[in-house]
Amino acid sequence: MNCPYCGKEMTKGYLSSRDPLTWRTKKSALPVLDPLAKDAVILAGSGTVLVVHHCEDCRKFVIDCADGAHNEVK
């Protein structure tokens, strides 16, 4: 995969978490409750591993959550 910022090749790797991996529009005072928030987007459930690409030059990460399985590694 090429970096959408600089166009260079990205390194494939894995992001794991024992807790749900959640994205929100606001910073949380109590992150453990983030999965319950109305604005929460749960990228992966508890104990999952996601395929992630990393650009060494830009220090950016790309997580593809377009598929129904949210890119989870089985």
N, C-alpha and C positions, 0 to 999 in steps of 0.2 A: 504494500500500500504506500502511496506517495503522500507526503504531508500536504494538507490543503493550504498551509501558510507559506511554505518555502519551496515545495515541489520535490524535496529530497526523499529518498527511501526511508520508511519508518521501520522500527524494530517491533516484531510481534512479541507480545508477552501476556501476562495474566494478572488480573486484579482479583483478589479474594477478600472475603470478609465473613466473620462469623455472624454478624448482624446484617439486617437488610441494608442494601446500598441505596441511599435515597438522595434525590436532588430536590431542592426547594428554592423558591424565589426570595425567601427571607432567611437570615441567619437565625439559628435556633438557640434558645437559652438552655434547652434540655434535648440534645440530639437523640436520646433513646426513644423519645416520643415522635420523632419525625415521620415515621411511616403512618401515623394516625392523622397527620395534618391534611387539611383540605387541598393545599397547594403541592403536596408531595407527589413526586414521580418516583416510583420504586423501580430502580434499574435491575435489581436482583434480590431474591429472597435470602433468608438466612442460610449461611453455609455454602453459598454458591461461588463459582469462579467465572469471571468474564474474560473473553479475549479482548485485549487492548493493544493499540499500536502507539508507539512512543517515538517522537522526533528528538534525537540527541541535540540537534542544532537549535531548534525553537523551544525545546523543553515543553512541548505540548503533547497531550494524550488524546487519542480518538477512541471512543467507545461506540460501536455500532449497535444500536438498540432497535433497528428497523424490523427485525424478524420477530415472529410471535414468541419465540423462546427467550427473547432478550439476550441473545448471544451467550447463553450459559454453556459452559463446558461440562459435559457429562462424564 
